[in-house]
Amino acid sequence: MITYEPVRGMEDYFDQRSKIIRFIEDVFRQTVEKAGYKEAITPIVEDFELFSVKGGEELRKTMYVFKDKANREIALRPEITPSIVRLYLNSLQHYPKPIRIFYVGRVYRYDEPQQGRYREFRQAGVELLGSDSTIADIEILQLLENFYEKLGIKDQISFKINNIGIFRKLFTWISMDDQLQEHVLHLLDKGKTDEAKQLFDEKVSLNQNIRRFMDLLVDRGNNIKLEEVRSEAEKTGLPTLMEEIDKLEFIDKMLSSMRLNHITDFSFVRGLAYYTGPIFEVVKKDLPFSIAGGGRYDTLVEIYGGNKTPAVGFAIGVERTIFALNTEKLVLTNNSPIVAVIALENSVITEALRIISKLRNQDIITILNEKNIPLSKLVPFYAEQGFTHLVIVGKKEVESGKVTIRNLATREQRLVNFNELDKFPL
């Protein structure tokens, strides 16, 4: 028997709920286009390998993967950044750098459904390809701030930041291979710090300063000052650590100068395995999940076979952002009239259609009445549906070049010339 419920973890949206989604997407588009970003639209279905190469453990486990009729292994995209990188390699390498790209689209993950976690959901994001400057990181952080400011919740959110490059430099120094690095970062992302430290300790040998530094980052997280991290980093003897700490300090100072709420958490990592530098998430105090996140990924283009192309980007969760909004106070309808045109007989339908076109050309929502019931019953029916006006067209009206307009709120009724509809409402 056919079920009328959508597939588990997926949602139907209608009318007001759909408007909220489109509202968020529209605000996002307006924000990023003004910052010089150009839209890319990529397929929902991609080659599985595009995501499996550097997606991270959790991402691969939750992907929708299947074989097509040509026996190719393909997947519903679980995120959009790899698709943008593929597009860049296929079509955009000759463009002047940096290239600013944005996207809005649906993604799919076979997660256990819960609040803020769906199997089909929407992401809107940006990618800035071709710049290794930390100023590029600041640009996209400001862009994300601008977006939430336009939604009216800037003061209700905060940014959590770190630089995963600090962990990467530690892992490389102790000769931890990429696969083990990914696993350790996955454990840290899931809060399994003891397991992560055990694997690290097995590789670190006798260097107690490096072990202490790792413990400092993981155990104290956001309860440690930058100066202490810098002091302990110097004891490790790894000069490259200072470069990564400097980047994080610069971002921290810039966010402070922007008066943007943020915390630096040295234990914070993100689940995607391709991050190489500064990372961040947007959180709201009363929500158990982040509503946006991103970071720097300077090696992903090379992993896919391209030339060295540093990059940074972010994605917002559209549905998660809805949770952060007070949708009850969100007014998505304007004060424009909503009109029903009523043809009193079939002979005047052509004139009624001309009136409808005239009103729609003024961006007025207008429908043609199709209900075959008396006018006395149509008036309360359309009033209950939220219509503001009726335009009544009969044979006499057509012959005289006039129409009757009824204001459903005031109950006033007027006979007006057809040409006066250019100034509707009168």
C-alpha positions in Angstrom: 0.0 0.0 0.0 1.3 3.5 -0.9 2.1 5.6 2.1 1.3 9.3 2.1 4.2 10.2 4.4 7.5 11.4 2.9 10.5 9.2 3.1 11.9 9.1 6.6 14.2 12.0 7.4 12.7 14.1 4.6 10.0 16.8 4.8 7.2 18.3 2.7 6.9 22.1 2.7 3.9 24.1 1.7 2.9 27.8 1.6 4.3 29.5 4.7 6.9 26.9 5.5 8.1 27.1 1.8 8.1 30.9 2.0 10.4 30.8 5.0 12.9 28.6 3.2 12.8 30.8 0.1 13.1 33.9 2.3 16.3 32.6 3.8 17.7 31.6 0.4 16.8 35.0 -1.1 18.5 36.9 1.8 21.5 34.7 1.3 21.6 35.3 -2.5 21.2 39.1 -2.0 24.0 39.2 0.6 26.6 37.2 -1.3 25.9 38.7 -4.8 26.6 42.1 -3.3 30.0 40.7 -2.2 30.9 39.7 -5.8 30.1 36.0 -5.6 28.6 34.3 -8.7 26.2 31.4 -8.6 27.0 27.8 -9.5 24.4 25.1 -10.0 25.8 21.6 -9.9 24.1 18.1 -10.2 22.6 16.4 -7.1 24.1 13.1 -8.3 27.9 12.9 -8.5 30.6 10.2 -8.8 31.0 8.5 -5.4 34.8 9.0 -5.5 34.4 12.7 -5.5 33.3 12.5 -1.9 35.0 9.3 -0.7 38.6 10.6 -1.4 38.6 13.2 1.3 35.1 13.4 2.8 35.8 12.1 6.3 34.7 8.9 8.1 31.2 10.0 9.2 30.4 11.5 5.8 31.2 8.4 3.9 29.2 6.2 6.3 26.1 8.3 5.8 26.1 8.8 2.1 23.4 7.6 -0.3 25.5 5.4 -2.7 24.2 3.2 -5.5 25.2 2.0 -9.0 23.5 3.3 -12.1 22.6 1.2 -15.2 26.1 1.5 -16.5 27.4 0.0 -13.2 29.0 3.2 -12.2 29.2 3.9 -8.4 27.5 7.3 -7.9 26.1 9.1 -4.9 23.6 11.8 -3.9 25.8 14.7 -2.8 26.2 14.9 1.0 27.7 18.4 0.6 28.5 20.8 -2.2 32.1 22.0 -1.8 33.6 19.0 -3.7 31.2 19.6 -6.6 32.4 23.3 -6.7 36.0 22.1 -6.8 35.1 19.7 -9.6 33.4 22.5 -11.5 36.5 24.6 -11.0 38.8 21.9 -12.4 36.5 21.2 -15.3 35.6 24.8 -16.4 37.0 27.6 -14.4 40.8 27.2 -14.0 41.5 30.0 -16.6 39.5 32.6 -14.6 41.4 35.3 -12.7 42.0 34.4 -9.1 40.5 34.5 -6.6 37.2 33.1 -7.9 34.2 33.8 -5.8 31.4 31.2 -6.1 28.1 30.7 -4.3 25.5 27.9 -4.4 22.1 27.0 -3.0 21.0 23.4 -3.1 19.7 20.2 -1.5 22.0 17.6 0.0 21.5 14.1 1.3 22.9 12.2 4.3 21.6 8.9 5.8 21.7 10.1 9.4 19.4 9.2 12.2 16.7 11.9 12.0 16.3 14.3 14.9 15.9 18.0 15.6 18.0 19.9 13.1 19.2 16.7 11.4 17.5 15.5 8.2 18.3 13.1 5.4 17.4 15.7 2.8 18.2 19.3 3.7 19.4 22.5 2.1 22.7 24.2 2.1 23.7 27.7 0.9 27.4 28.5 0.8 30.3 30.2 -0.7 33.8 29.2 -1.9 36.7 31.5 -2.5 39.3 29.7 -4.6 42.8 30.9 -5.3 43.9 32.9 -2.2 46.0 31.7 0.7 45.7 35.1 2.5 44.1 35.1 5.9 42.3 38.2 4.8 40.2 35.8 2.6 39.2 34.0 5.7 38.2 37.3 7.3 36.2 38.2 4.1 34.0 35.1 4.3 33.6 35.4 8.1 32.3 39.0 7.6 30.0 37.8 4.8 28.5 35.2 7.1 28.1 37.9 9.8 26.3 40.1 7.2 23.9 37.3 6.3 22.8 36.7 9.9 22.7 40.4 10.5 20.2 40.8 7.6 18.1 38.0 9.2 18.1 40.0 12.4 19.8 37.5 14.7 23.5 38.7 14.7 23.3 39.5 18.4 21.9 36.0 19.2 24.7 34.0 17.6 28.4 33.5 18.2 31.3 32.1 16.2 33.5 29.2 17.5 36.9 29.3 15.8 40.1 27.3 15.8 42.9 26.5 13.4 43.1 22.8 12.5 46.5 23.6 10.9 47.9 23.4 14.5 46.8 19.7 14.7 48.0 19.0 11.1 51.5 20.3 11.9 51.7 18.2 15.0 50.5 15.1 13.2 52.9 15.6 10.3 55.9 16.1 12.7 55.3 12.7 14.3 54.8 11.0 10.9 51.1 10.3 11.3 49.7 9.2 7.9 46.6 10.9 6.4 44.3 8.1 7.2 45.3 8.1 10.9 45.1 11.9 11.0 41.5 11.7 9.7 40.6 9.1 12.3 42.1 11.1 15.2 40.3 14.2 14.1 37.1 12.3 13.7 37.4 11.1 17.3 38.0 14.6 18.5 35.0 15.8 16.6 32.9 13.2 18.3 34.2 14.1 21.8 36.2 10.8 22.1 39.3 12.6 23.4 40.8 9.7 25.3 40.8 7.5 22.3 42.3 10.3 20.2 45.1 11.0 22.7 45.9 7.3 23.0 46.5 7.1 19.2 48.5 10.3 19.3 50.6 9.0 22.2 51.4 5.8 20.4 53.1 7.9 17.6 54.7 10.6 19.7 57.4 8.5 21.2 59.4 10.2 24.0 58.8 13.8 23.2 57.0 14.9 26.4 56.7 18.6 25.3 54.7 17.6 22.2 52.5 15.2 24.3 51.9 18.0 26.8 51.0 20.5 24.1 48.5 18.1 22.6 46.9 17.5 26.0 46.7 21.2 26.5 44.8 21.7 23.3 42.4 18.8 23.8 41.8 19.0 27.5 41.4 22.7 28.0 39.9 23.8 24.7 38.3 27.2 25.2 39.7 27.6 28.8 43.1 28.5 27.7 44.6 31.8 26.6 46.5 32.3 23.3 49.6 33.4 25.2 49.8 30.1 27.1 49.3 28.1 23.8 52.1 30.1 22.2 54.4 29.5 25.2 53.8 25.7 25.2 54.2 25.6 21.4 57.6 27.1 21.7 58.7 24.3 24.0 57.8 21.7 21.3 60.6 22.9 19.0 58.2 23.0 16.0 58.6 26.5 14.4 55.8 25.9 11.9 53.3 25.8 14.8 53.8 29.5 15.4 52.6 30.3 11.8 49.3 28.6 12.5 48.9 30.2 15.9 49.6 33.6 14.3 46.8 33.0 11.8 44.4 32.2 14.6 45.4 35.2 16.6 44.9 37.5 13.6 41.4 36.2 13.0 40.6 36.5 16.7 41.7 40.2 16.7 39.8 40.9 13.5 36.6 39.4 14.9 37.0 41.4 18.1 37.5 44.6 16.0 34.3 43.7 14.1 32.5 43.3 17.5 31.5 39.8 16.5 30.7 37.4 19.4 33.2 34.6 19.2 35.2 32.1 21.3 38.5 30.4 20.4 38.3 26.7 21.2 41.6 24.9 20.7 39.9 21.5 20.9 37.4 22.3 18.2 37.6 20.3 15.0 35.1 19.7 12.1 34.1 16.4 10.6 35.2 17.1 7.0 38.7 15.6 6.4 39.9 18.2 3.9 40.3 21.2 6.3 43.8 22.4 6.6 43.7 25.7 8.4 41.3 28.1 10.2 37.8 26.6 10.8 34.7 28.0 12.4 31.0 27.3 13.3 28.1 29.5 14.0 26.1 28.5 17.1 23.1 29.9 19.0 22.9 29.3 22.7 19.5 27.6 22.8 20.2 25.2 20.0 22.1 21.9 20.4 23.7 22.1 16.9 25.6 24.6 14.8 23.7 26.5 12.1 26.6 27.2 9.8 30.3 26.3 9.5 33.3 26.3 7.2 37.0 26.7 7.0 40.1 26.6 4.9 41.0 23.7 2.6 44.2 24.4 0.8 44.9 20.9 -0.7 41.6 19.6 -2.0 42.2 20.9 -5.5 45.5 19.1 -5.6 44.0 15.9 -4.2 41.7 15.9 -7.1 44.6 16.3 -9.5 44.7 20.0 -10.0 47.4 22.7 -9.4 47.9 24.1 -6.0 44.8 26.2 -5.3 44.3 27.4 -1.7 40.6 27.9 -0.9 38.2 28.8 1.9 34.4 28.6 2.3 31.4 28.1 4.4 27.9 26.6 4.2 24.8 27.5 6.2 22.1 24.9 7.0 18.9 26.5 5.8 16.6 24.3 7.9 18.9 24.8 10.9 18.8 28.5 10.4 15.0 28.4 10.5 15.3 27.0 14.1 17.4 30.1 15.0 14.7 32.5 13.7 11.6 33.5 15.5 9.4 32.5 12.7 6.2 33.6 14.5 7.4 37.2 14.2 8.7 36.7 10.7 6.3 38.6 8.4 6.8 37.2 4.9 3.7 38.7 3.2 3.6 42.3 2.0 0.7 44.7 1.9 0.0 44.2 -1.8 -3.6 43.5 -2.7 -4.7 39.9 -3.4 -7.4 39.9 -6.0 -10.0 37.5 -7.3 -11.6 38.4 -10.7 -15.1 37.1 -11.1 -16.6 36.7 -14.5 -20.4 36.7 -14.1 -20.9 34.9 -17.4 -18.8 33.0 -20.0 -19.1 35.7 -22.6 -16.9 38.1 -20.5 -14.1 35.7 -19.7 -11.8 37.2 -22.3 -12.2 40.6 -20.7 -11.6 39.0 -17.3 -8.4 37.5 -18.5 -7.3 40.9 -19.9 -7.9 42.4 -16.4 -5.9 39.6 -14.8 -2.9 40.3 -17.0 -3.1 44.0 -16.3 -3.1 43.5 -12.6 -0.3 40.8 -12.6 1.8 43.2 -14.6 1.6 45.5 -11.6 2.9 42.6 -9.4 -0.5 42.1 -7.9 -1.5 38.5 -7.0 -4.6 37.8 -9.1 -6.6 34.7 -9.7 -9.6 33.9 -11.9 -12.7 32.6 -10.0 -13.7 29.1 -11.1 -16.3 28.4 -8.5 -19.8 28.2 -9.9 -21.7 29.6 -6.9 -23.7 32.8 -6.3 -21.8 36.0 -5.9 -23.4 36.4 -2.4 -21.4 33.3 -1.3 -18.2 34.2 -3.2 -17.8 37.4 -1.2 -17.4 35.7 2.2 -15.5 32.7 0.7 -12.7 35.0 -0.7 -12.7 37.1 2.4 -11.9 34.1 4.5 -9.1 33.1 2.1 -7.3 36.4 2.8 -8.2 38.1 -0.5 -8.4 41.9 -0.3 -10.4 42.8 -3.4 -12.9 41.3 -5.9 -13.0 42.6 -9.4 -16.5 41.7 -10.8 -17.0 41.6 -14.6 -20.4 41.3 -16.2 -21.8 41.9 -19.6 -23.0 45.4 -18.7 -19.7 46.3 -17.3 -17.9 45.2 -20.5 -20.2 47.2 -22.7 -19.6 50.4 -20.6 -15.9 49.8 -20.3 -16.2 49.6 -16.5 -15.7 47.0 -13.8 -16.9 46.7 -10.2 -14.3 46.6 -7.5 -15.3 45.4 -4.0 -12.9 46.0 -1.0 -13.4 43.0 1.2 -12.0 44.7 4.3 -14.2 47.9 4.1 -17.0 46.3 2.2 -17.0 49.3 -0.1 -17.9 48.7 -3.7 -17.1 51.0 -6.7 -17.7 51.1 -10.4 -14.5 52.2 -12.2 -13.2 52.6 -15.7 -11.1 49.8 -17.1 -8.2 52.1 -17.7 -8.1 53.1 -14.0 -6.9 49.6 -13.1 -3.4 50.9 -13.9 -3.6 52.7 -10.5 -5.0 49.7 -8.6 -5.9 49.7 -5.7 -7.9 52.9 -6.2 
